[in-house]
């Protein structure tokens, strides 16, 4: 496994599974406690600022639906490392992020280390992620497809 000399981890969201204390304990044991920050619900403007300032976004879900955080990150030109669950593999392609098997800590760590050590690659992926979000998942891209489905359904096709 590769090592990264310096990184900061910001975990955003409520502690609905009671993992915060466990994660803090692991960070303390590894000597990286001052590089980990927890943020509960935050205003949208602050979330956008976090996405835009991040090198990458990690969505290590074991169960996921659409993954709004992955798409929000992509729209902010930040690449995503996400688990191969739910719609994440349809959101992310090899140009805009990295898909890893769910619950595979080694694969996740390798993907993170690889990207964190290659600034040029993450910048390129970020630009591709933004382009993908705009061309495939923006309202301008999705609305005509929704209207088409509704029209076909209404006409009995």
C-alpha positions in Angstrom: 0.0 0.0 0.0 1.2 3.5 -0.9 1.6 6.1 1.8 0.6 9.8 1.5 2.8 12.2 3.5 0.2 14.8 4.1 -3.6 14.9 3.7 -6.7 16.2 5.4 -9.9 14.3 5.8 -13.2 16.2 6.2 -16.2 14.0 6.9 -19.5 15.7 6.2 -22.8 14.4 7.5 -24.7 13.3 10.6 -23.4 10.4 12.6 -26.5 8.3 11.9 -24.6 5.0 12.4 -22.7 6.1 15.6 -19.3 5.7 13.9 -17.8 9.1 14.9 -16.2 7.9 18.2 -14.8 4.8 16.5 -13.3 6.8 13.7 -11.9 9.3 16.1 -10.3 6.4 18.1 -8.7 5.0 14.9 -7.4 8.4 13.9 -6.0 8.9 17.4 -4.3 5.4 17.3 -2.8 6.2 13.9 -1.5 9.6 15.0 -3.6 11.6 12.5 -6.3 13.0 14.7 -5.4 16.6 13.9 -5.9 15.8 10.1 -9.5 14.6 10.5 -12.5 17.0 10.8 -16.1 16.2 11.3 -18.8 18.5 10.0 -22.5 17.9 10.6 -25.1 19.5 8.4 -23.6 22.5 6.8 -25.1 25.3 4.6 -25.0 24.7 0.8 -22.5 27.5 0.2 -20.1 25.9 2.6 -20.6 22.5 1.1 -19.8 23.9 -2.4 -16.7 25.6 -1.0 -15.6 22.2 0.5 -16.1 20.4 -2.8 -14.3 23.1 -4.8 -11.4 23.1 -2.4 -11.0 19.3 -2.2 -8.6 17.3 -4.1 -11.2 14.5 -4.4 -14.4 13.3 -2.8 -14.8 9.9 -1.3 -18.1 8.0 -1.4 -17.3 4.7 0.2 -20.9 3.4 0.4 -21.9 -0.1 0.9 -25.5 0.8 0.1 -26.3 3.7 -2.1 -29.1 5.0 -4.3 -28.3 7.8 -6.7 -25.5 9.4 -4.7 -26.1 13.1 -4.8 -22.8 13.8 -3.1 -20.9 12.2 -6.0 -22.8 14.3 -8.5 -22.4 17.5 -6.4 -18.7 16.9 -6.2 -18.5 16.3 -10.0 -20.4 19.5 -10.7 -17.8 21.3 -8.6 -14.9 19.9 -10.7 -13.8 17.5 -8.0 -13.2 13.8 -9.0 -14.8 11.0 -7.0 -13.6 7.8 -5.6 -16.8 5.7 -5.0 -17.9 2.2 -4.3 -19.4 0.1 -7.0 -22.9 0.3 -5.5 -26.2 1.9 -6.6 -25.9 4.4 -9.4 -22.3 5.4 -8.5 -20.9 3.3 -11.4 -23.3 5.1 -13.8 -22.3 8.5 -12.5 -18.5 8.1 -12.6 -16.5 6.9 -15.5 -12.7 6.3 -15.6 -12.1 9.9 -16.7 -14.0 11.5 -13.8 -13.2 9.2 -10.9 -12.3 5.8 -9.7 -14.7 3.0 -8.8 -13.7 0.5 -6.1 -15.4 -2.6 -4.8 -17.6 -1.9 -1.8 -16.1 -2.7 1.6 -12.6 -3.2 0.1 -10.5 -0.9 2.4 -7.3 -1.9 0.6 -8.6 -0.9 -2.9 -10.0 2.3 -1.5 -6.7 3.2 0.2 -4.8 2.4 -3.0 -7.1 4.6 -5.1 -6.8 7.5 -2.7 -3.1 7.3 -2.4 -2.7 7.1 -6.1 -4.8 10.1 -6.8 -3.4 12.2 -3.9 0.1 11.7 -5.3 -0.9 12.7 -8.8 -2.1 16.3 -8.9 -2.1 16.5 -12.7 -4.4 13.4 -12.9 -6.8 14.7 -10.3 -7.1 18.1 -12.0 -7.8 16.4 -15.3 -10.3 14.1 -13.7 -12.0 17.1 -12.0 -12.4 18.9 -15.4 -13.8 15.7 -16.9 -16.1 15.2 -13.9 -17.6 18.7 -14.3 -18.1 18.1 -18.0 -19.8 14.8 -17.3 -22.1 16.3 -14.7 -23.1 19.1 -17.0 -23.6 17.1 -20.2 -25.3 14.0 -18.7 -26.9 15.0 -15.4 -27.8 18.8 -15.5 -31.4 19.8 -15.7 -30.8 20.9 -19.3 -29.6 17.4 -20.1 -32.2 15.4 -18.1 -35.4 17.4 -18.6 -35.8 16.5 -22.3 -35.3 12.9 -21.5 -38.0 13.0 -18.7 -40.4 14.8 -21.0 -39.8 12.2 -23.7 -40.5 9.4 -21.3 -43.7 11.1 -20.1 -44.9 11.7 -23.7 -44.3 8.0 -24.6 -46.1 6.9 -21.4 -49.0 9.2 -22.1 -49.3 7.9 -25.7 -49.2 4.3 -24.6 -45.8 3.4 -26.1 
